[in-house]
Amino acid sequence: MTDTLTDLLFAAYPWIKAFHIMAVISWLAGLFYLPRLFVYHAEQAEPGSKQEATFRVMERKLLRGIMNPAMIATWVAGLCLVFTPGIVDWSMIWPWTKAAAVLGMTWFHHWLSMRRKEMEVGPPRLTGRTFRMMNELPTLLMVVIVLSVIVKF
């Protein structure tokens, strides 16, 4: 890495970290809320009803307008932090557990996106109960990420 880029990353570090935290909060808010919308969509919306159309709009806007940009911002800022020299010691376990949990969260985001596309064209194939259970996944991943970064186990 060039000295100029290293100097820039060091100078911008607090700003990048703050931006990363804000992006993560936004992304997690969507990861918590979208499955709840799916629960209500699966359990309460009759096919072809105005309520179903409303759920579809809410789900699409949440995913495209908030979650996708927040995920991208999280990844960009996070990678900037990773490439800041001296911030991450890859010989320790914590960066690997955090990375695995972030990949899991990204997988979950894409899984939700696929479910939204399915529900855009037809009734939900999964039950409200399934969406309720899947809604717990981002919480578990968040716990792993926070403990990894703060406790550095």
N, C-alpha and C positions, 0 to 999 in steps of 0.2 A: 504494500500500500504506500502511496506517495506521501511525503511529509505534509504536503498541502492538504490532502484529503484527511490525514490523521489530525492535523491541527483544526480543520473545520469540524470534524466529528467531536473532538474534545470541547471546542468552543460552544457547539450547539447541543452538547449532551443533555443539560437540564431541560432545554426546550423540547428535544426529541423525546425524552423520557416523559415529560408532561403530556405531550401530544399522544404518545403511546398509551398512557393511562386513560386519557379521555376517549380514545378510539376503542380501547378494550371495554370500557364501561358502556359505550353505545352499542358495541357488538353484542355484549352479554345481555343487555336489555332486550334486544331483538331475539336472541337465542332463547330467552326465558318466555317472551311474549308470543312468538309465532306458534309454538306447540299448543299454547292455551287457546289461541284462535282456532287451531285445527280441532281441538276437543269440542268447542262449541259448534264449529262447522259440521263436524261428524255427527254430533248428537242432537242438534236443534234445527239445522237448516234443511228444509224439504227441497229435493231436487227441482230446479226451475223457479224457486221462489225468489222474491225480492231480497229476503234475508240471505239466501245463498249468494246472490249477486253481490251484496254488501260485503260478506265475508271474503269473497274472491278479490274485491278491490282492496280491502284492508290488508289482506295477506300479500298481494302483489306490491302494494306501495311500501309496506314495511320491509319486505325483502329487498326490493330494488332501490328504494330511496334512502334506507337507513342501514340495513344489515350489510349489503354488498359493499357500499363505500366504507363502512366502519371496519369490515374485515380486511379490506385492501389497505386502509390506513394503518391498522394494527400490524399487519405483516410488514409494510414498508418501514414504519418506525421501529418495529422490533428488529428487523434485519440491520437497520442503521445502528441500533444499540449493540447488536451482536458483533458488528464489524468495527466498533470503537475499541481500539487496543486496550487491553487490561481490564475490560469489564467482565468478560466471561472466561472462566478457567475450565476448559473442556476436559481436563483430567479429573474433575469432580463429577459426582453423579447428578447434582441438581439441574445442570443445563440440559441433560439428556431426558430427565423426567419432565421438565417443562416443555421441551421440544415435542416429546411424545404426546403430551396432553394438548398442546396447541394443534398438532396434526389431527388429534381426535376431535377437537372442537371444529376444525376446518371440515373434517369429514361430516360431522353432524350438521354443519351449515349446508353442505351440499345435499345431504340426505333430506333436510327440510325443503330445500329448493326443488328436489325431485317430487316430493309429496305435493308441494304447491302446484307444480305443473300437472300432476295427475288430477288434482281437484279442480283445476281450471277447466278441464274438458269433461269431467264426469263426477259422479259421487265419490266420496272418500272410500278407498279400499280398506283402510285400516280403521279400527274402532277408536272411540274416544279414550277408552282404557289404555290402548297401546300408546296413544299420544301423551297421556298422563304419565305413563312409565318413562317414555323417552324424554319427557320434560325434566327428569331428574339428572340426566347425563351432563348437561352443562354445569350444574352445581358441583358434581363430583370432579369434573375436569378443572373447574375453577379452584377447588380446594387443593388439588395436586399442584396447580400452577403457583398459587399464592404461597403454599408451604415450601415449594421448591425454591422460589426466589427469596423469600424472607428468612426461612429457617436454614436454607441451603443444605438440606439433608442429602 
